[in-house]
Structure formats: structure tokens, C-alpha cells
Amino acid sequence: MASAALHRALTDHHAVRPLPDAVRDLLEALDAPPRLAAHLRLVHDVAHRLVEWTARHHPAVEVDREAVLFGAATHDIGKTVHVEELSGPGSAHELAGHALLRDRGVEERLARFARTHASWTEPGIEVEDLLVSVADKVWKAKRVDDLEQLLVARFAAANGEPGWAVFLALDDELDRIAAGADERLAVQAAHPIGSGPERWTS
């Protein structure tokens, strides 16, 4: 049974979209750290906004919407295994999260983001991976030029538009999203890392 703190992280803040039911059930089964659940909701919310924006501005770009949203909602799930990476650096959660999802029967199309969200220059990266990676950065107003340029190139190639025009439009949207970073960071910080004596360590 999920803790009360996890339940709050999954249900409070009505302006933030809820996670997909399957992801919520998985986080409850894992008794995930509340702060992780809040983080996943926030990145999922931003990814939803990016998917909607892409559909409006780049309809020629084929995007697996379900994969992006599931990927954003689970990208850091390996931090249920490597909890120390919630409050410090580390990449062990990436492969651990992918393995966790695959062991629970999640298909590769949906599980891959746990290992690709920080590896956007690797071979085989698709537009869906780039969208999740961008969401995982811009939710806290972090802008990563090489990552964004990869997304611009995908959009420009699909639409036949000049890259500079695609960049300007994407840049404007990312600026709008980044403007809400302080509020999102406050939402995440409102939830403890765990239930022990160091539960509020950030």
C-alpha cells in the first residue's frame, strides 16, 4: 500500500496533469519516493505540453504520443533503486530503470526512455527520445543547445522548413515553459525524498 506522502505527490497540485494510470499503479507498487513521483508528474506535464505544441506546429512529424508521455512519466524510475541519485549526481538509475520496466513486462517502445533520457547523441535516438530529454531539462528552465538543435533538425527535415524558423518557434515555446520553472521546483520540493529521518534532504 502506498504511503500517504506518495499519495499526496501523485494527487496534489491539480494544475499538474496526473500520471498515466499504469505508471501511477507501478509507483504505488514500488512505494516510490514521494519527491520522485512529484518530479515524474512535472516532467510528464511538460512533455504533454511539448507533444501538443509539436502536433500544432509540426503536423508532418510523426510522434508516438503514448511513448513520449509514458517515457516522461517513467524516465527516472530507476531512482527507486538508486535513491541516492535523488539528492546527488549519478547515472546508475538509467540502466536500472530500464531493467526494472522490462522485468515488469513493459515493452521496449515504452521502457527505453529510462536509459535514453540523458543519452540523446547515441545511435538510434528518435524524435520521441528527444522530446522526453528536452522535457527533462526545460521543466527546471535548463536549456541544452545541442539537444535542442537535434530536435530542430528533426522538425525542419520533416516539414521542409528552414532551421532558423523552426528554432525561433521552438525557442519561444521553451522560453514560455521555462518561465514556470520556479513554481514547478517549489512543487517538487514540497514532497519528501523518503520516510526516514533524512527524508527532506535535497
Salt bridges, closest charged atoms under 4 A:
ASP21 OD1 - ARG24 NH1 3.18
ASP25 OD1 - ARG24 NH2 3.00
ASP45 OD1 - ARG17 NH1 2.97
GLU52 OE2 - ARG65 NH1 2.37
ASP64 OD2 - ARG109 NH1 2.68
GLU66 OE1 - ARG109 NH2 2.99
ASP76 OD2 - HIS39 NE2 3.19
ASP76 OD2 - HIS75 NE2 3.32
ASP76 OD2 - LYS79 NZ 3.44
ASP76 OD1 - HIS93 NE2 3.12
ASP76 OD1 - HIS117 NE2 3.20
GLU84 OE2 - HIS82 ND1 3.23
GLU85 OE1 - HIS93 ND1 2.49
GLU107 OE2 - ARG109 NH2 3.34
GLU108 OE1 - HIS98 NE2 2.66
GLU108 OE1 - ARG102 NE 3.52
GLU108 OE2 - ARG115 NH2 2.57
GLU128 OE1 - ARG112 NH2 3.80
ASP129 OD1 - ARG112 NE 2.96
ASP136 OD1 - HIS39 NE2 3.62
ASP136 OD1 - HIS75 NE2 3.01
GLU148 OE2 - ARG143 NE 2.68
GLU161 OE2 - HIS58 ND1 3.84
ASP171 OD1 - ARG143 NH2 2.64
GLU173 OE2 - ARG49 NE 2.99
GLU173 OE1 - ARG176 NH2 2.96
ASP175 OD1 - ARG143 NH1 2.79
